[in-house]
Amino acid sequence: MKAQAPGKLILSGEHSVVYGAPALAIAVREKVEVTLEPLSEGASITLSSDSFDETECALSDLPVLQTQLDKAYEAFLAGERSINGLLACPTDLLFYVLSLFPAQPGRYHIHSTIPAGSGLGSSAAVIAALLQTTAAAEQSATEFMQLVRFCERLQHGRGSLLDAAACTLGGVVRVQNDQVSKVELAMDGGWYRINTGRPDCSTGEVVEYVRQCHGKSSIWTEFSDLTGQLEQHWSDVSQRSELLRINHRLLQKIGVVPAEVSALVAKIEARGGAAKISGAGAHRGEHAGQLLVYWPEEETENSLAALSGLQPVRLVLSRLGACHEGN
Ligand code: PMV
């Protein structure tokens, strides 16, 4: 059996979506693929990937891990543990996903073209691809994305449904609280992403930082209005670019754009482009994961590379959400 799920990029509404504002995200070409070789005689699961050593877990140990992580999450909610400490290692999350439905014994190989921990939704995508190998795949899309979010909570803490919705449905999604809809926004040739490097802090940590500093702020209404306007004026390039610039300034205000990244955005703006972080960003360190860039179409990819000193990647929308083939 082969299963897959796409990564995502947030166009507008990161952080504010946690406080009930709408957000827009697109599923992208970068994806996670899981190949399952079932072993009918086996009683264990072996996980392998390009990024971690092969790891085995007995099927009988899965419920123990599940209970342990559910309790750890409750301790986080009660303020007794930090979000970072919940997962002892990345494979704990993957075994947890496979503990929710009767998993087939066998070898699960994970191949990902999504850079981890840099705002492209790698956690949600790997969770969704693994869930596709289980009976979860028979659930409705709404139930499936809630399951993805449920697993992702171990990494994102009190996160939103945004990543889960984008990788479940594919295309462009609009999320507000538990309301999810697909929208049609044309992605013309001027859209790029630039990886500014893996942030020093995890998404869960940044979400907690923002909650502590701005949880009760009225700034979320400004984000909310902005996302509404962006959707409304999407086809007008100059309005859309201006809204992107305003979005960047709001993200600076909540403290998730490192100075080095702000300096790069200033250079992009000075050349007529617009850019903002996409994803949680970072409240410390120099890196903020993905930067979403709108670069004027009369300019070239090479000129953006020369300006930034980094390799821009053209955004390609994936219309396909999480899915599988074979049994
Ligand atoms: O860092 P990412 O790409 O996983 O995005 C997180 C988006 C937040 O709004 C900051 C958190 C969330 O769960 O919506």
Boltz pocket constraint, residues with backbone or C-beta under 6 A from the ligand:
constraints:
  - pocket:
      binder: B
      contacts: [[A, 8], [A, 13], [A, 14], [A, 15], [A, 16], [A, 17], [A, 18], [A, 118], [A, 119], [A, 120], [A, 121], [A, 156], [A, 158], [A, 159], [A, 160], [A, 161], [A, 162], [A, 163], [A, 203], [A, 207], [A, 278], [A, 279], [A, 280], [A, 281]]
      max_distance: 6.0
